[in-house]
Amino acid sequence: MTTYQKNFTTDEYRRRIAKTRAAMSKRGLDAIFVTDPSNMSWLTGYDGWSFYVFQGVILIHDGDPIWWGRAMDALGARRTVFMDSDDQIRGYDDTFVQNPDKHPMADLGALLADTGLEAARIGVELDNYYYSAKAHAELGAALPKATLEDATGLVNWQRAVKSEREIEYMRRAARITEAMHDRIFEIAEPGLRKNELIAEIYATGIRGRDGYWGDYPAIVPMAPSGMDATAPHLTWDDRPMQTGEATFFEIAGAHRRYQCPQSRTLFLGKVPQKYRDAETAVLDAIDAGLEQAKPGKQAQDIANAFNATLNKAGFEKDSRCGYAIGISYPPDWGERTISFRRGDTTVLEAGMTFHFMPALWLDDGGLEITEPILITETGHECLCKTPRDLWVKA
């Protein structure tokens, strides 16, 4: 049906669907309507930049999923999803798109009713970027006999343990991340305009490495310098890089939508002692955290070990120091499930992947030295081989 190269076998999609249905049964749900594009892709293979309009995947307890979205995007669904029947791909008329007088959820409600779900218990992703309050109200109005329940994260949690193919894609993404960092260190220098550096980062990331092409990252490169680097999520402008400033680069290589984020910090010129002290503290704390990164440990064990070591050196970090990663679409490369922080008692399992994110923000800059990691059968693997230290160019 399609000439598009599928990322996974049909058997793998069916295993994912079986896991999701088991979770649905525990919740007593007759169906779920999934709008998160990462979850849509994980369940069906759908891949397209169409998440700015309403779309989703309907999953019930028998048969293949149904992809539903804008009619013109149904063509993309036919080229990317594993389902081989046109009955599993449904498109709504373009007059529903961004029209204040009619809403796509009216079309979805009619489809769900036709599927036998008029009075069903349907899970929806209430706390998700792609499902609006208006959409929820309109869907409820279209299905007055149905019960709409919050199923936020239900599919996300099924994605926690990666298959061998998923891990392979993340390793390929890691090679691309390494190439991006190599290019940064090669060309960054005083006087180089930041936007020119970002252009090189993008070019390197999209070219890929080792024959593996680069996909678009779920987050744009973060590359603040100096006082801008006291904040975590600023991007770039055209200001030239300057001697005496630190710049941290939070970037991700991506392959087939699988993300491998990693951060490194570059200092131009002589490094102040407080940055060296922060570097030592962070590197020691990373080692302490990684000692806890093994099956059977809890997510909070990594955070507690990291923070205890950091605190002994006189530094504090009041935010989480890691989170689950995998397949992602904008605006976030996290899976929005497991976090490395006190109180998260999730037990680590082989096949889980995380961005161990021990960043510090100082009074005149920031220091980010982070690692994407895989939990293995006996411990952990750092997916990237990028040198782990504060980078310096005189």
Disulfide bonds with the S-S distance in Angstrom:
none
